[in-house]
């Protein structure tokens, strides 16, 4: 998916595309896990503020 979107802008090997793609998957899984942990361990108001700040950053 990244290669189709950014392939015309970034010229890298197929192996590097795979590493980039897997890095994005890893990042999103970690982010989703952190969000779930925060959601279960914080009050709704605190979680909403943290979630809003994370989306801005």
Secondary structure as the mmCIF struct_conf table of DSSP 4:
data_model
#
loop_
_struct_conf.conf_type_id
_struct_conf.id
_struct_conf.beg_label_comp_id
_struct_conf.beg_label_asym_id
_struct_conf.beg_label_seq_id
_struct_conf.end_label_comp_id
_struct_conf.end_label_asym_id
_struct_conf.end_label_seq_id
HELX_RH_AL_P HELX_RH_AL_P1 UNK A 2 UNK A 6
TURN_TY1_P TURN_TY1_P1 UNK A 7 UNK A 9
HELX_RH_AL_P HELX_RH_AL_P2 UNK A 14 UNK A 41
BEND BEND1 UNK A 42 UNK A 42
HELX_RH_AL_P HELX_RH_AL_P3 UNK A 44 UNK A 56
#
